Amino acid sequence: MGPAERPAVAVVVGSANDLKRLDEARAVFDWFGLVYEVHVASAHRAPRRVLDLAEDAQRRGVRVLIAGAGKAAALPGVLAAATTVPVIGVPFSSPDLGGLDALLSAVQMPRGVPVATVAIDGVANAAILAAEICGLGDPRVARRLVEFKARLAEGEDVMALVRGEGAEP
């Protein structure tokens, strides 16, 4: 993998069952031209794998980690504790408490271990926030963000556009 192909974003979900939740995030990454990777690693069932992903992220060129998990949602915090790469937590809904448990787990981090957290099941916003972070150092992504925000301000359904349901410029 050459430098241009290095993943800018790494997405980690706690279960293979959560992979289907990532469709909108994938569409956002593709629209912004962001190279990304997806991993399944549970903070409870595979803590060493989670730590390895966090500790190795910067060396691999990852600029943002997105962690999606439900219920106890330890994944975002474990990643954030083991890296200096920004972590965005996506609390996933569940039948038990509707995702409130995962939301509180992601946002109630101790001082010094920040996790930026989006709404329950907010994978699209997590991907857009990742694009904004990456756009700070990538003029191509920054230009795409300006277009995205302008279309949003005009009232366009930008997520339909991102999913390929609208006309490209």
C-alpha positions in Angstrom: 0.0 0.0 0.0 1.6 3.3 -1.1 1.2 6.6 0.8 -1.7 7.7 -1.4 -3.5 4.5 -0.6 -3.0 4.7 3.2 -6.3 4.8 5.0 -7.2 8.2 6.4 -9.9 6.8 8.5 -10.2 3.5 10.4 -13.6 2.4 11.5 -13.8 -0.2 14.2 -17.1 -1.9 15.3 -17.5 -4.3 18.1 -19.4 -7.0 16.2 -19.7 -8.3 12.7 -23.5 -7.7 13.1 -22.7 -3.9 13.2 -21.1 -3.9 9.7 -24.5 -3.3 8.0 -24.8 -0.1 10.1 -21.9 1.5 8.2 -23.5 1.9 4.8 -24.0 5.7 5.0 -20.4 6.1 6.4 -19.0 4.2 3.4 -21.0 6.4 1.1 -19.6 9.6 2.8 -16.0 8.3 2.6 -16.4 7.5 -1.1 -18.0 10.8 -1.9 -15.2 12.7 -0.2 -12.6 10.4 -1.7 -11.3 9.2 1.6 -9.5 5.9 1.8 -10.8 4.0 4.8 -10.6 0.6 6.4 -13.1 -1.3 8.6 -12.2 -3.7 11.4 -14.3 -5.8 13.7 -12.8 -5.9 17.2 -14.6 -6.0 20.5 -13.2 -4.2 23.5 -14.5 -7.0 25.7 -13.9 -10.1 23.6 -10.7 -9.0 21.8 -9.0 -6.2 23.9 -5.5 -7.0 22.6 -6.7 -6.5 19.0 -8.4 -3.2 19.9 -5.2 -2.0 21.5 -3.1 -3.1 18.6 -5.4 -1.1 16.2 -5.1 2.0 18.3 -1.4 1.8 18.9 -0.6 1.2 15.3 -3.1 3.7 13.8 -0.7 6.7 13.4 2.1 4.6 11.9 -0.4 3.3 9.3 -1.4 6.9 8.4 -4.8 6.9 10.0 -5.8 10.4 10.9 -9.2 9.6 12.5 -10.6 6.5 14.3 -14.4 5.9 14.3 -15.6 3.5 16.9 -19.1 2.1 16.7 -20.5 0.1 19.6 -23.7 -0.6 21.5 -24.6 -1.4 25.0 -21.6 -0.9 27.3 -19.7 0.7 24.4 -16.2 0.5 25.9 -14.7 0.5 22.4 -14.4 4.3 21.8 -12.8 4.8 25.2 -10.3 1.9 24.9 -9.2 3.2 21.5 -8.9 6.8 22.8 -6.8 5.6 25.8 -4.3 3.9 23.6 -3.7 6.5 20.8 -3.2 10.2 20.1 -5.3 9.9 16.9 -8.7 11.6 17.3 -11.5 9.1 18.1 -15.2 9.6 17.2 -17.6 7.4 19.0 -20.9 6.3 17.4 -23.2 4.8 20.0 -25.4 2.1 18.4 -29.0 1.6 19.4 -30.0 -1.6 21.0 -33.3 -3.1 22.2 -32.3 -2.8 25.8 -32.0 0.9 26.4 -32.4 2.3 22.9 -28.7 3.2 22.8 -28.7 5.6 25.7 -26.3 3.2 27.6 -23.9 3.4 24.6 -24.2 7.1 24.3 -23.4 7.7 28.0 -20.5 5.3 27.8 -19.0 7.2 24.9 -19.5 10.8 26.2 -18.7 10.2 29.9 -14.9 9.8 29.4 -12.4 10.8 32.0 -10.4 14.0 31.6 -7.5 13.4 29.3 -9.2 10.7 27.2 -11.5 12.6 24.9 -14.0 10.9 22.5 -15.9 13.1 20.2 -19.4 11.5 20.1 -22.2 11.8 17.6 -25.8 10.9 18.0 -27.1 7.4 18.5 -26.6 5.6 15.1 -25.1 8.8 13.7 -22.6 7.1 11.4 -23.1 9.7 8.6 -22.2 12.5 11.0 -19.2 10.6 12.3 -18.0 10.2 8.7 -18.6 13.8 7.9 -16.7 14.9 11.0 -13.8 12.6 10.0 -13.8 14.3 6.6 -13.7 17.7 8.3 -10.7 16.6 10.4 -8.9 15.1 7.3 -9.8 18.2 5.3 -7.6 20.3 7.6 -4.6 18.7 5.8 -6.0 17.8 2.5 -7.1 20.6 0.1 -9.1 18.2 -2.1 -11.2 17.1 0.8 -11.5 20.7 2.0 -12.9 21.7 -1.4 -15.4 18.9 -1.3 -16.5 20.0 2.2 -17.1 23.5 1.0 -19.3 22.1 -1.8 -21.1 19.8 0.7 -21.9 22.6 3.1 -23.0 25.0 0.3 -25.4 22.4 -1.0 -26.7 21.7 2.5 -27.3 25.4 3.0 -29.3 25.5 -0.2 -31.6 22.9 1.2 -30.4 20.1 -1.0 -30.7 16.5 0.3 -26.9 16.0 0.4 -27.1 12.6 1.9 -29.1 11.5 -1.2 -26.4 13.0 -3.3 -23.7 11.2 -1.3 -25.6 7.9 -1.6 -25.6 8.4 -5.4 -29.3 9.3 -5.6 -28.7 12.9 -6.8 -26.9 14.5 -9.7 -23.2 15.2 -9.4 -21.8 18.7 -10.2 
